[in-house]
Amino acid sequence: MCRTFAFRRFLFLGMVLWVAGPVQAQTYDPQPVKRPPRQAIVVSTGVTFPVGREVLREFWLRGLGASVTYLIYPSSTLALGVGIDISWLYFDLEGFTRRWAGVSLAEKQNLTLGHVHFDAAYYFLKGNQTRPFVSVQLGAETISQATLRRVINGVSQTYYDVGGKGRLAFGIAGGADIQIEPFLAIHTELKGTIILNDPNVSFLLHLRAGVQYKF
């Protein structure tokens, strides 16, 4: 009798465990952990300053600039990516007239500059809402051509001759990303672009702000 009762009790407990086991497993099934964003798009706009050679500073003024960069994060402090900058420098007609009084111009020759580059950025203050960074860039800079030549009494006179070629360019930037959402940040940066072996442009300064979207 005791053996029969014990067997029935064992059988009942086994059935309870068999029924409750899947329910319990389903109830306490851990949710998958969301991984941090590993990619980002940075879009910014601002002002480009001509701070290179004298001929550039004499005849061209600061203008608008914009940048788009795609980044991959191998770690929380390192980002690698590619980007493109586009800037415009506006021709200073008054400055040209002061320098070359009496020389007429058919049109103002504004400059368009494009910089395609690879990026490597290092971020400081891991876990903070505001994260300063430094970035180095290597790529190519293209500059639209602006030329003014006149023949006076059989002698060729060149007033300016800028751009028209693509050259190797090196950039260095510093700034900060201010996190406002896990996937969204305000991006600020100050960047210098060094154009190698360029006799007329040589150096540009960019001040920009925008947004960074992580995904």
N, C-alpha and C positions, 0 to 999 in steps of 0.2 A: 504493500500500500504506500509506504513512504517512498519507495523507488519510483512508483507511478506518479506520485505527486511532484517529486523532484524533476522527473522527466518532463511533465507538463509545464512546470514552472520554467525550466530551461528553454522549452520550445516557445513559450509565450514571450520570454525576453528576447529570443532570437528574432521572432517576427516583428516585435516592436523596433528593434535596432535596424532590421532590414527596411522597414517602412520609413523610419525617422531619419535614417542616414542620408539619403539623397536630399531630403528637405533641409536638413541642417547644413549640408554642403552648399546647397543653393543659397541659403540664407546668409552664410558667412563667406561667400565667394568674394575674394578681394577684388576691388576695381583696378583696372590697369592704370599704372602711374603715367601721367602725361609727361613726355620728355620736353625739355626746354627747347625753344625755337633754335634752329640751326642755320637759318638763312635769313637774309634781310635785303630790302631795297631801300636805298637812301636817295631822296630827291631834295635838292636844295637850290636856292637862287640867291643872288646878291649882286655885288659890285666888283669889277675887275679894274685894277689900277696899273697904268703903265709906269714902271719904275726902273726900266732898263736903260738902254742907250739914250744919249741926248736927243738924237733925231726923233726917237719915239715920243719922248716926253715933250718935245717942242711942238709937235704938230698933231698929237692925238691926245684926247681926253679920256677919262675913265668912262666905263660903260657897263651895261648889264652883263651878267654871267649866270650860267646855270650848270648843274651837274646831276648825273644819274649814276649810281654805283650799285652793283650787285655783290653781296658779301656772303661768304660761308664761314661758319664758326667751328674750327676744329676743337676749340676749348672756350672757356668762359672769358679768357683774357686775350685771345688771338683771333683775328679775322683776316681772311684772304679773299681777294675779289678782283673784279674788272670794272672799269668805269669810263665815262666820257664827260669831258667839260666842253662847253661852248661859251665863248665870250665875244663881246663886241666893243671895239674902241672907236670913239667918234672923232672925226676929223675936226681940228680946231681952225676954222676959217680965219678967225680974228688973229690968232697967233701966226698963221702963215702970212697974212697980209702985213702984219707988223714986221715980219722977217724979210719978206720979199714984196715990198710995195711996188705996185704997178704991174705985177704978174697976174694975169687972169687965169681962172680955173673954169673948166667946162662943167665940173661937178666935184662935190666933196667925196673923197675916197675913204670911206670908213673901212676899218679892218675887222674881219671875222677870223677868230682863232678857234681851233679845235684840238683837244688833247685826249687821245685814247691811251689808257694806261692800265697796268697791273698794280694792285694795292696790297700792302701788308700793314695791318694796324694792330697796335697793342693797347689794351684797356687797363686802366688802374682802378683801384677801390672796388674790388669784387663785392657784389651784393648791395652796393649803395644805389640810391635813386639817381644821383648824378655821377656819371662815370667819365672822367677825363681820358683822352686818348692821344696818341701820336701815330702818325701814318707816314709811310714812305711810298712813293709811286715811281714807276719807270714806264715810259711809253714814247709816243711820237706826237709832236706838235706840228700842225699845219696852219699856215698863215696865208690869208688871201693877199694878192699882190696889189700894191699901190705904188705907182711910178709916175713921175712928172719930169719930162725932159723937153727942152726947147733948143733949137738951133738959132743962135744969134750971131749974125755976121760970119756965118760959116763955122762957128764954134759951138759944139754941143755942151749944153749946161744941164746938169742933173740937180734938181731941187730936192727930191727924195726918191728913194727906191727901196721899198720895204716888202718883205714877204715873198710869196710865190713858190716857196719850197717847204717840204716836210723835213723836220730835224728831230734828232733824239732829244728827249726832254726828261728831266728829273724833278719830282715834286716832293715837298715835305709839308705836312699839315699838323696842326694841333687844334684841339677843341674839346667839346664835351657833348655827351648824349644825356638828356634829362628824361627819365622814364616817367610817363604819365599813365600808361597801362602796360600789362605784361607784354603786349605785342606792339606797342606804339611809344615812340620817344621823340622829343624835340632835338634836332641835330644842329649844332653850331660848329663852325670851323674857320680858321685862318690858314690860308695855304699860299705857299710860294712856289712858283714854277720856274725852273732854270732851263732855258733853251740852249743847248750846247752848240757852239760854233756858229752862232747867229750874230752877224755884224751889226744888226739894227734893233733887235728886240731884246734878246738875252734874258730878261727877267720880268715876271708878272706877279702881282699880289692879288689874292682873291679873298674877299670877306663874304661868307655865305651863311644862311640859316635855312632849315627845312625840316623834314620829318623822316623818321626811320620806321619802316614797317617790318616786323619780324614774323616769320612763318615757319 
